[in-house]
Amino acid sequence: MENKVLQRLDQMITQHELQLSRGGLKAGDVPGELVVEITRLKNGLYALREGVHGLVRARECGLPLQDIDGYLGFLERVAAQAELSLLDAIAKLDALARR
């Protein structure tokens, strides 16, 4: 399960980084609060990915983490909610770019 969660987080991060890089907006054209929100959501996804990777590594090192599937499921749901919020923020960026 942990590999599935790591792969999904990697896909989310890569996909959204690409979407953001194609935005074509200058920094001054984007409202500050939108920049803050996008930065917060991106950092959150990276932190979730790092946390999942840390749990996997800790279990590989012999720490008693045999029952982390429930926690990983929780992290996957949190990541999905963060992704929806990031998609909404990207849609706002796209709307600004079309103006």
TACORCOR-V773109 format. One record per run of one state. SS is the DSSP state (@ for helix, = for strand, . for the rest). FROM is the first residue (numbers start at 1). TO is the last residue. Records with the same first field share a line. If there is no record, write none. Layout:
# TACORCOR-V773109
SS=FROM-TO / FROM-TO
This chain:
# TACORCOR-V773109
.=1-1 / 22-26 / 30-31 / 61-68 / 99-99
@=2-21 / 27-29 / 32-60 / 69-98
